Amino acid sequence: MGGSSRPQNFDSDNLTPQEAVNYFIEYIEAWRVAMNITDFYLSAHSFGGFVCGHYALKYHMHIKKLLMLSPIGVRYNEEFEAMSENEQNDYIA
């Protein structure tokens, strides 16, 4: 509900949308490294699902399973669904 703490060095006025997404992706990755975890379950809701989806695209090797609950910005992709599992893995790697 937006009640979490805010990063002190996040200046959204001077970032492009992609830079903002990258900021959050790297924030999650820094947390993972600091916690020394890998092969973990990642679950997120709404905007968190959007960010974690992008994180999973870049750092999929650290995630055992990804669960996105009502993520924003994710559309159904018929072409992706028609691919074999190997083709899907190549697509997101």
C-alpha positions as CSV (number, residue, x, y, z in Angstrom):
1,M,0.0,0.0,0.0
2,G,3.0,2.3,-0.5
3,G,4.0,2.4,3.2
4,S,7.5,0.9,2.7
5,S,10.6,3.0,3.3
6,R,12.0,5.0,0.4
7,P,15.5,4.8,-0.9
8,Q,17.4,8.0,0.0
9,N,19.2,8.4,-3.3
10,F,16.3,7.9,-5.7
11,D,15.8,11.1,-7.8
12,S,12.9,10.2,-10.1
13,D,12.8,13.7,-11.6
14,N,16.1,13.1,-13.4
15,L,15.7,9.5,-14.6
16,T,14.2,8.1,-17.7
17,P,11.6,5.3,-17.2
18,Q,14.2,2.7,-18.2
19,E,16.8,4.1,-15.7
20,A,14.1,4.0,-13.0
21,V,13.4,0.3,-13.7
22,N,17.1,-0.4,-13.8
23,Y,17.5,1.3,-10.4
24,F,15.0,-1.0,-8.8
25,I,16.4,-4.1,-10.5
26,E,19.9,-3.3,-9.2
27,Y,18.4,-2.5,-5.8
28,I,17.0,-6.0,-5.6
29,E,20.2,-7.6,-6.8
30,A,22.3,-5.7,-4.2
31,W,19.9,-7.0,-1.5
32,R,20.3,-10.5,-2.8
33,V,24.1,-10.3,-2.8
34,A,24.1,-8.8,0.7
35,M,21.8,-11.6,1.9
36,N,24.1,-14.2,0.1
37,I,21.1,-16.1,-1.4
38,T,20.5,-17.7,-4.7
39,D,18.0,-20.2,-6.1
40,F,15.2,-18.5,-4.3
41,Y,11.4,-18.0,-4.7
42,L,10.5,-14.5,-5.7
43,S,6.9,-13.3,-5.3
44,A,5.5,-9.8,-5.9
45,H,2.3,-7.9,-6.4
46,S,1.2,-5.1,-8.7
47,F,4.2,-2.7,-9.3
48,G,6.4,-5.1,-7.5
49,G,5.4,-7.8,-10.0
50,F,6.4,-5.4,-12.8
51,V,9.8,-4.7,-11.2
52,C,10.5,-8.4,-10.3
53,G,9.5,-9.5,-13.8
54,H,12.3,-7.2,-15.2
55,Y,14.6,-8.5,-12.4
56,A,13.9,-12.1,-13.5
57,L,14.7,-11.3,-17.1
58,K,18.1,-10.1,-16.1
59,Y,19.0,-12.3,-13.2
60,H,17.0,-15.5,-13.9
61,M,19.9,-17.6,-12.9
62,H,19.3,-16.8,-9.2
63,I,15.6,-17.4,-9.1
64,K,14.1,-20.9,-8.5
65,K,10.5,-19.8,-9.1
66,L,8.8,-16.4,-9.9
67,L,5.2,-15.6,-8.8
68,M,3.7,-12.4,-10.1
69,L,0.4,-11.5,-8.6
70,S,-1.6,-9.1,-10.7
71,P,1.5,-7.4,-12.2
72,I,1.1,-4.1,-14.0
73,G,2.3,-3.8,-17.5
74,V,2.3,-7.5,-18.4
75,R,0.3,-8.4,-21.5
76,Y,-0.6,-11.9,-22.8
77,N,1.8,-12.8,-25.6
78,E,0.3,-15.4,-28.0
79,E,3.6,-15.8,-29.9
80,F,5.5,-16.5,-26.6
81,E,2.9,-19.1,-25.6
82,A,3.2,-20.8,-28.9
83,M,7.0,-21.3,-28.5
84,S,8.4,-24.6,-27.2
85,E,9.8,-24.5,-23.6
86,N,13.4,-24.4,-25.1
87,E,12.5,-21.5,-27.4
88,Q,10.9,-19.7,-24.4
89,N,14.1,-20.2,-22.3
90,D,16.2,-18.8,-25.2
91,Y,13.9,-15.9,-25.6
92,I,14.2,-14.7,-21.9
93,A,17.8,-15.6,-21.4
